Structure formats: C-alpha cells, structure tokens
Amino acid sequence: MEWFSAEGYEFGRQVLQRGIAAVYLLAFISAANQFPALLGKHGLLPAPRYLARIRGRGVPTLFRWHYSDRFLLAVAWTGAAVAALLVSGLPQSGPSWLPMAAFLLIWFLYLSIVNIGQAFYGFGWESLLLEAGFLAAFLGSPDVAPPFTVLLLFRWLVFRLEFGAGLIKLRGDRVWRDLTALYYHHETQPMPNPASWYFHQLPKPLHKAEVLGNHFAQLVVPFFLFFPQPVAGIAAAVVITTQGWLVLSGNFAWLNVLTILIAFSAVPDSMVRALLPRASFAAPAPAATPVWFAVAVLAVTAMMLYWAWEPLRNLFSRNQLMNASFNRWHLSNAYGAFGSITRRRSEAVIEGTMDQPGPEARWLEYGFKGKPGDPSRMPRQFAPYHLRLDWLMWFLALGSGGSTWFPVLLQKLLEGDRRTLALLREDPFEGTPPLWVRVRVYRYRFSTPAERRADGMWWVREPAGFLTDPVRLIGS
C-alpha cells in the first residue's frame, strides 16, 4: 500500500507520539493537583452538582456513573501512568494495536475530565490536546510506516490553529490591523513570564514587525503545509519558530508547545538529517501494513473529514467562533486566540484581615503562583503547566465570569480550606482563617527600565477601587 504509507517520517512520528504523550502526562498531573480543590466534591464548582444538571444529555464521561474525588484521582494517575509509558516508547515497540489502545485510553480518560471541568477546563488547548491525542492513536508502530492520511489530518489541525487564529485577529481588534497589538500584549497577557518584561521594552518598530510576521505565519504559511516536500517542511519550520517565540514571551499553558509538536507532522526525516547530520534515530524497515490497521485508519480519516465541514465553514464565517467544539468528543474544533487585546492591565487582589474593617484595619494580600501580585516579584515561568485558578482570575479582573466560583473561593479562604490554600503561593495568615476578606482592584503596568534600575520593581501599580467589599463567614 505505497499510496497509504508515508515513508521517511519516522522522526516526526516519534516526536508526535512521545511529545503528545508528554503533554497528556502534564495534563493528568495538573488534574490530580488542582481538580479536587477546584471541581471536587467540596470544590469551587463541585462536579457532582454539574453531573446532576447534565444527567440524560449524553455527555461522554466516566463520571456519569460515579464521581468521587478518590475516583477522579484514580483516573488522573492511571492516565499519567499510561502517558508516561508512551513517553518512554514502550507501547510503540509492540504491534500497532498497542499504542493505539494506549492513546485511545488516555484520550477518553482526559475527555472524561474535560467534559465535567466547566469554566476551569473551558480553554481551547483542552480540545487541541484531545484531538491530537486521538489522531496519535493511529500513527502506528515502527513495524508500519506512518499513515499518510493521519499526517495530513495533523497538518489540517495545524492549519485550523494558525489560520483560525490569524483570521480572528484580523476580524477582531483594530490593533492587529494597524500592527500596534504588541505595544500592549506582552504587558496585558494573562500570565507574563520572566522574559515578558524584556519583550515589552523592545522598540515599537520591532513590535510592528513582529505583528506583521505573525500575520504572515498564520495567514499565508499554513497553506504550504499541504505542498510537496521540501515546501511543507519549510512551512512547518516557520510555524515551529514562531510558536517558539511565543513560548519565550509568555505563559500559555501547553498551547504553543503542542502546536510545535503537531507541526512535526510535516517535517521529513531528510530535513532533520540535513540540519543535524549526526542525528540518528531508529527507522526500521516496515513490514506490510496489516489490513485491519489500514481499515481502521481509513475509517477514522473518513470520520474526521466528515467532521471537518463545520470547522471549515467557521473559518470563513463573519461570525467566526473562537475555541469552539462542534461535537461532544472534542474531535471537530475551531481554534483561535486573542482576537482582542486589552490596553490596560487590571488585577483583582484578595486581601484578608484579623481586625474589624475600618481605617485602622491591617489588610494582608494573598499571593498567587502565576498572576501578578507583589510588584517586586519577577514573573515566573509555569507553562506548559496550566495554573487554572490564576487564568480565571485574569478573566475576573476583566469583568468576565466568576459569578459562580469566585464567591465560593472567598468563602473557602474565610474557612482556611487547606486544598484551596494549596492553589496559592502565599497565605499571609499561615492557615489561620481571617475574619474578613475583600477584593481590591489595581492597575498594573510594567516598570520602565529607569524605574527598574532605581528600585528593582517589575511592576508599577495604583489602586483602582474595590471588586468586593469586606465579607465574613455567614453566621460568624
């Protein structure tokens, strides 16, 4: 079946399988660490209540039949263990059905988590990981060549990611059209990293050049992923380079890392050898493709092509959706990010006190792991790990969401809930519940180079009012 097989993509297959599995490993560890506090039985948005509301709707999740925090942890750690085996390459060393079964297992386990994750799992990269993991199941083992149709489906995924993001920008905020978006973005993005301050200080002409380069990479380059080699490989290299630039400049969970990984579907072994002459990787001569494997791959290809219509139509719609899933399995998705750019940064800062509210009360701040707080604290690097609470706090400061989970967060802080406090970097009361909490809003901006030389501050902030007046435990 020469038409079915794609000889010379063994390196790409290894990167796809092991890299995607590594992201799953991280995602399952994140779920084990954060899900019980955020969405567990006594979490901010309890999953059992959500499951009761969606009963009978046919949402695919293991937890339809039973939910407990212990069962959630069992699912997460089982997924992490299988993902770790795939990273090691052990299932791939067996027949093709073995990595297929392993990837389908972690895909369904993570789908079960995402489908009850509500606001804390409402990010486009969750669907991206699910779609990529499902496709990875059909890449086979070294005893068969990588199926050409599966590599094309991965390139179609990259195309939707890049072209969809480019279109949403052009249709959205005018700062993408006048090339000034990066005057603001590095400073106002959800979670800056240690290099974001330096990127923000770049000259404005260079910022405009960055935006222009971004438009080229997202609106022109993706079409060349479907061209013959070496054109497709060069297009993939552009995607990998631009996504690497985004990795350096911000914390976007695993979005950019995963995009880099799936772009390797267009990188042939010959290009790797040309760039790294001493590179060596196992590429055993494949045997004849088993009929069952070819039938399974072609059936999945037909299914994915059938589901491709809605995302394709969405790309050219005036009302283009961003980060939307067109089926409950998260296998037909629309992607895109930052269609609009925030000009000023607002931060919601939670404070507590042991005193009665008044002029003499001493208010102390809770510190978050990733989002800005203390102006003297250097932004940290967390991506590809996903700090879900920190991200939603960014949306909260913009006035988006939070009506369901945020009052519960304040309640948990007033109770001194240990699981909730573990999500934070600093509890100023060291486990002792405060009598009152309130939420203050500050305007943040990056310090100038002169300000940073003078006092070492990464941020400059000024009060901008209150999001929540002082509250205490009901009945206390």
BAPA-698400 format. One record per residue (C-alpha): residue number from 0; x, y, z. Coordinates in steps of 0.1 Angstrom, whole numbers, plus 5000, padded with zeros to 4 digits. Layout:
<pts>
PT/seq/xx/yy/zz
PT/NUM/X/Y/Z
...
</pts>
This chain:
<pts>
PT/seq/xx/yy/zz
PT/0/5000/5000/5000
PT/1/5025/5026/4989
PT/2/4997/5052/4985
PT/3/4988/5046/5021
PT/4/5022/5049/5038
PT/5/5044/5079/5043
PT/6/5080/5067/5042
PT/7/5106/5090/5057
PT/8/5086/5104/5086
PT/9/5098/5082/5115
PT/10/5113/5112/5133
PT/11/5081/5131/5130
PT/12/5061/5101/5143
PT/13/5084/5098/5173
PT/14/5080/5135/5181
PT/15/5043/5133/5177
PT/16/5037/5102/5198
PT/17/5062/5109/5226
PT/18/5056/5147/5227
PT/19/5018/5145/5228
PT/20/5020/5118/5254
PT/21/5043/5141/5275
PT/22/5016/5168/5273
PT/23/4990/5143/5285
PT/24/5013/5134/5314
PT/25/5014/5170/5324
PT/26/4977/5175/5320
PT/27/4969/5145/5342
PT/28/4993/5157/5368
PT/29/4976/5191/5367
PT/30/4942/5174/5371
PT/31/4954/5154/5401
PT/32/4969/5185/5417
PT/33/4941/5210/5411
PT/34/4908/5193/5402
PT/35/4898/5183/5438
PT/36/4902/5218/5451
PT/37/4886/5235/5420
PT/38/4859/5209/5410
PT/39/4859/5182/5436
PT/40/4830/5173/5459
PT/41/4838/5203/5481
PT/42/4854/5224/5453
PT/43/4846/5258/5439
PT/44/4824/5243/5412
PT/45/4815/5208/5425
PT/46/4815/5183/5397
PT/47/4787/5162/5413
PT/48/4763/5191/5411
PT/49/4772/5196/5375
PT/50/4767/5160/5367
PT/51/4733/5161/5383
PT/52/4724/5190/5360
PT/53/4736/5173/5328
PT/54/4721/5139/5335
PT/55/4705/5124/5304
PT/56/4723/5147/5280
PT/57/4747/5120/5267
PT/58/4779/5138/5277
PT/59/4807/5112/5273
PT/60/4825/5109/5307
PT/61/4833/5080/5330
PT/62/4819/5101/5359
PT/63/4783/5098/5346
PT/64/4781/5066/5366
PT/65/4801/5076/5396
PT/66/4820/5106/5409
PT/67/4842/5108/5440
PT/68/4875/5127/5445
PT/69/4892/5094/5450
PT/70/4879/5081/5417
PT/71/4890/5113/5400
PT/72/4925/5108/5413
PT/73/4925/5072/5402
PT/74/4915/5083/5367
PT/75/4942/5110/5367
PT/76/4970/5089/5379
PT/77/4961/5060/5356
PT/78/4962/5084/5327
PT/79/4995/5098/5339
PT/80/5010/5062/5341
PT/81/4999/5052/5306
PT/82/5011/5086/5292
PT/83/5045/5080/5309
PT/84/5047/5046/5292
PT/85/5041/5063/5258
PT/86/5067/5089/5265
PT/87/5092/5061/5272
PT/88/5082/5044/5238
PT/89/5074/5011/5254
PT/90/5039/5006/5238
PT/91/5053/5018/5204
PT/92/5078/4989/5205
PT/93/5050/4964/5202
PT/94/5024/4959/5175
PT/95/5004/4988/5162
PT/96/4973/4980/5182
PT/97/4992/4986/5215
PT/98/5000/5023/5211
PT/99/4965/5027/5195
PT/100/4949/5013/5226
PT/101/4971/5033/5249
PT/102/4964/5066/5232
PT/103/4926/5059/5230
PT/104/4926/5052/5267
PT/105/4943/5084/5277
PT/106/4922/5103/5253
PT/107/4890/5090/5268
PT/108/4902/5094/5304
PT/109/4911/5131/5297
PT/110/4878/5136/5278
PT/111/4860/5124/5309
PT/112/4878/5151/5330
PT/113/4873/5179/5304
PT/114/4836/5173/5300
PT/115/4829/5179/5337
PT/116/4856/5206/5341
PT/117/4832/5236/5334
PT/118/4849/5270/5335
PT/119/4882/5257/5347
PT/120/4885/5235/5316
PT/121/4870/5259/5291
PT/122/4902/5266/5272
PT/123/4909/5258/5236
PT/124/4940/5238/5243
PT/125/4919/5212/5261
PT/126/4902/5204/5228
PT/127/4935/5206/5210
PT/128/4951/5180/5233
PT/129/4921/5157/5229
PT/130/4921/5160/5191
PT/131/4958/5155/5189
PT/132/4958/5125/5212
PT/133/4930/5108/5192
PT/134/4949/5112/5160
PT/135/4982/5100/5176
PT/136/4964/5067/5183
PT/137/4965/5060/5145
PT/138/5002/5067/5138
PT/139/5011/5030/5143
PT/140/5044/5014/5154
PT/141/5077/5011/5136
PT/142/5065/4979/5120
PT/143/5044/5000/5097
PT/144/5051/5033/5080
PT/145/5032/5063/5094
PT/146/4999/5065/5076
PT/147/4999/5094/5051
PT/148/4963/5104/5058
PT/149/4969/5107/5095
PT/150/4999/5130/5089
PT/151/4976/5151/5067
PT/152/4950/5153/5094
PT/153/4976/5166/5118
PT/154/4985/5193/5092
PT/155/4948/5201/5089
PT/156/4949/5206/5127
PT/157/4979/5229/5124
PT/158/4961/5248/5096
PT/159/4930/5254/5117
PT/160/4951/5265/5147
PT/161/4972/5290/5127
PT/162/4948/5302/5101
PT/163/4919/5304/5125
PT/164/4940/5325/5149
PT/165/4951/5348/5121
PT/166/4915/5354/5109
PT/167/4901/5360/5144
PT/168/4928/5387/5148
PT/169/4920/5405/5115
PT/170/4883/5403/5122
PT/171/4887/5415/5157
PT/172/4907/5443/5173
PT/173/4920/5471/5150
PT/174/4954/5469/5168
PT/175/4961/5438/5148
PT/176/4953/5456/5116
PT/177/4974/5487/5124
PT/178/5002/5465/5137
PT/179/5002/5480/5172
PT/180/4989/5449/5192
PT/181/5023/5442/5208
PT/182/5025/5477/5222
PT/183/5002/5462/5248
PT/184/5001/5424/5246
PT/185/5033/5414/5265
PT/186/5021/5436/5294
PT/187/4984/5427/5295
PT/188/4986/5389/5285
PT/189/4970/5366/5311
PT/190/5002/5355/5327
PT/191/5035/5371/5318
PT/192/5067/5351/5322
PT/193/5103/5362/5331
PT/194/5110/5374/5296
PT/195/5078/5393/5290
PT/196/5092/5425/5306
PT/197/5121/5424/5282
PT/198/5098/5418/5252
PT/199/5076/5447/5262
PT/200/5107/5470/5262
PT/201/5115/5463/5225
PT/202/5113/5492/5201
PT/203/5079/5499/5187
PT/204/5090/5494/5151
PT/205/5102/5459/5160
PT/206/5068/5453/5177
PT/207/5051/5462/5144
PT/208/5074/5439/5125
PT/209/5065/5411/5150
PT/210/5028/5416/5142
PT/211/5034/5416/5105
PT/212/5055/5384/5108
PT/213/5027/5369/5129
PT/214/5001/5376/5101
PT/215/5024/5360/5075
PT/216/5029/5329/5097
PT/217/4992/5325/5104
PT/218/4975/5337/5072
PT/219/4999/5326/5045
PT/220/5023/5299/5057
PT/221/4996/5273/5067
PT/222/4985/5267/5031
PT/223/5020/5255/5023
PT/224/5018/5226/5048
PT/225/4999/5207/5021
PT/226/5025/5212/4994
PT/227/5051/5186/4984
PT/228/5084/5185/5002
PT/229/5105/5204/5009
PT/230/5079/5232/5009
PT/231/5057/5216/5036
PT/232/5088/5211/5058
PT/233/5098/5247/5054
PT/234/5063/5258/5063
PT/235/5064/5236/5094
PT/236/5098/5252/5104
PT/237/5082/5286/5102
PT/238/5053/5275/5124
PT/239/5078/5259/5149
PT/240/5099/5290/5150
PT/241/5071/5315/5156
PT/242/5055/5292/5182
PT/243/5089/5290/5199
PT/244/5089/5328/5200
PT/245/5056/5327/5219
PT/246/5069/5301/5243
PT/247/5097/5326/5252
PT/248/5074/5355/5257
PT/249/5045/5342/5278
PT/250/5028/5315/5297
PT/251/5001/5299/5275
PT/252/4998/5265/5292
PT/253/5006/5238/5266
PT/254/4991/5256/5236
PT/255/5024/5266/5219
PT/256/5043/5235/5229
PT/257/5016/5213/5215
PT/258/5014/5233/5183
PT/259/5051/5229/5178
PT/260/5048/5191/5183
PT/261/5020/5186/5158
PT/262/5038/5208/5132
PT/263/5064/5180/5131
PT/264/5038/5160/5110
PT/265/5052/5180/5080
PT/266/5089/5176/5088
PT/267/5105/5148/5068
PT/268/5135/5127/5081
PT/269/5156/5142/5052
PT/270/5152/5177/5066
PT/271/5162/5166/5101
PT/272/5193/5149/5087
PT/273/5202/5180/5066
PT/274/5200/5202/5097
PT/275/5216/5177/5121
PT/276/5239/5155/5101
PT/277/5249/5135/5132
PT/278/5214/5129/5143
PT/279/5203/5092/5143
PT/280/5170/5077/5151
PT/281/5156/5042/5147
PT/282/5137/5038/5115
PT/283/5133/5000/5110
PT/284/5121/4988/5076
PT/285/5084/4985/5080
PT/286/5066/4953/5071
PT/287/5035/4952/5050
PT/288/5007/4972/5065
PT/289/4981/4949/5082
PT/290/4947/4951/5066
PT/291/4929/4957/5099
PT/292/4952/4988/5106
PT/293/4946/5002/5071
PT/294/4908/4998/5075
PT/295/4909/5014/5110
PT/296/4930/5044/5097
PT/297/4908/5049/5066
PT/298/4876/5047/5087
PT/299/4890/5074/5111
PT/300/4901/5095/5082
PT/301/4867/5094/5067
PT/302/4851/5103/5100
PT/303/4874/5132/5106
PT/304/4869/5145/5071
PT/305/4831/5144/5076
PT/306/4835/5164/5109
PT/307/4858/5189/5091
PT/308/4829/5207/5074
PT/309/4818/5227/5105
PT/310/4853/5240/5114
PT/311/4860/5248/5077
PT/312/4827/5267/5074
PT/313/4835/5285/5107
PT/314/4868/5298/5093
PT/315/4851/5317/5066
PT/316/4821/5329/5086
PT/317/4817/5365/5095
PT/318/4807/5353/5130
PT/319/4838/5331/5134
PT/320/4838/5312/5167
PT/321/4869/5310/5187
PT/322/4879/5279/5206
PT/323/4846/5260/5200
PT/324/4839/5223/5198
PT/325/4814/5211/5173
PT/326/4809/5177/5189
PT/327/4809/5162/5223
PT/328/4840/5141/5216
PT/329/4861/5173/5210
PT/330/4872/5159/5176
PT/331/4858/5187/5155
PT/332/4871/5220/5168
PT/333/4876/5257/5160
PT/334/4907/5274/5174
PT/335/4919/5309/5178
PT/336/4932/5333/5205
PT/337/4935/5370/5213
PT/338/4910/5384/5188
PT/339/4910/5414/5210
PT/340/4939/5429/5231
PT/341/4935/5445/5265
PT/342/4951/5480/5266
PT/343/4954/5483/5304
PT/344/4960/5456/5329
PT/345/4937/5452/5359
PT/346/4944/5427/5387
PT/347/4920/5415/5414
PT/348/4940/5413/5446
PT/349/4924/5394/5475
PT/350/4931/5407/5510
PT/351/4923/5395/5545
PT/352/4924/5409/5580
PT/353/4921/5398/5616
PT/354/4907/5432/5625
PT/355/4873/5448/5622
PT/356/4871/5467/5588
PT/357/4879/5504/5592
PT/358/4907/5529/5588
PT/359/4929/5511/5614
PT/360/4925/5476/5599
PT/361/4956/5458/5587
PT/362/4949/5441/5554
PT/363/4973/5414/5540
PT/364/4974/5401/5505
PT/365/4971/5365/5493
PT/366/4998/5357/5468
PT/367/4990/5337/5436
PT/368/5016/5314/5419
PT/369/5015/5329/5384
PT/370/4994/5360/5382
PT/371/5010/5394/5391
PT/372/5007/5404/5428
PT/373/5037/5418/5446
PT/374/5052/5444/5422
PT/375/5088/5434/5432
PT/376/5082/5398/5423
PT/377/5096/5387/5390
PT/378/5070/5370/5367
PT/379/5075/5332/5368
PT/380/5076/5305/5341
PT/381/5049/5279/5345
PT/382/5039/5269/5310
PT/383/5034/5243/5298
PT/384/5019/5236/5332
PT/385/4984/5252/5335
PT/386/4975/5272/5366
PT/387/4938/5272/5361
PT/388/4928/5295/5390
PT/389/4953/5321/5380
PT/390/4939/5322/5345
PT/391/4904/5327/5356
PT/392/4915/5354/5380
PT/393/4927/5373/5349
PT/394/4893/5370/5333
PT/395/4877/5380/5366
PT/396/4896/5413/5366
PT/397/4884/5420/5331
PT/398/4848/5416/5344
PT/399/4843/5383/5327
PT/400/4828/5353/5346
PT/401/4834/5345/5383
PT/402/4798/5348/5395
PT/403/4796/5311/5403
PT/404/4830/5302/5416
PT/405/4845/5334/5430
PT/406/4822/5339/5460
PT/407/4830/5302/5469
PT/408/4867/5310/5467
PT/409/4863/5338/5492
PT/410/4842/5315/5514
PT/411/4870/5289/5513
PT/412/4896/5314/5523
PT/413/4875/5325/5553
PT/414/4873/5289/5563
PT/415/4910/5284/5559
PT/416/4904/5254/5535
PT/417/4937/5236/5530
PT/418/4930/5224/5495
PT/419/4922/5259/5483
PT/420/4952/5274/5500
PT/421/4974/5249/5483
PT/422/4965/5265/5450
PT/423/4980/5298/5462
PT/424/5017/5308/5465
PT/425/5013/5326/5498
PT/426/4988/5325/5527
PT/427/4996/5356/5548
PT/428/4978/5340/5578
PT/429/4996/5307/5576
PT/430/4965/5286/5577
PT/431/4946/5306/5603
PT/432/4913/5318/5588
PT/433/4910/5356/5586
PT/434/4879/5373/5600
PT/435/4872/5393/5568
PT/436/4883/5393/5532
PT/437/4879/5418/5504
PT/438/4890/5422/5468
PT/439/4908/5452/5457
PT/440/4915/5462/5420
PT/441/4948/5476/5409
PT/442/4960/5489/5376
PT/443/4993/5473/5367
PT/444/5019/5483/5342
PT/445/5055/5471/5336
PT/446/5081/5493/5351
PT/447/5103/5513/5327
PT/448/5140/5504/5326
PT/449/5148/5535/5346
PT/450/5122/5526/5373
PT/451/5135/5491/5375
PT/452/5171/5502/5378
PT/453/5160/5526/5406
PT/454/5140/5502/5428
PT/455/5141/5468/5412
PT/456/5104/5467/5407
PT/457/5090/5446/5378
PT/458/5055/5463/5380
PT/459/5041/5496/5390
PT/460/5005/5496/5403
PT/461/4979/5520/5415
PT/462/4946/5514/5433
PT/463/4915/5514/5411
PT/464/4887/5506/5435
PT/465/4872/5475/5450
PT/466/4856/5445/5434
PT/467/4842/5432/5466
PT/468/4835/5450/5499
PT/469/4847/5432/5531
PT/470/4828/5399/5537
PT/471/4829/5374/5565
PT/472/4816/5339/5571
PT/473/4778/5338/5573
PT/474/4767/5334/5609
PT/475/4801/5343/5624
</pts>
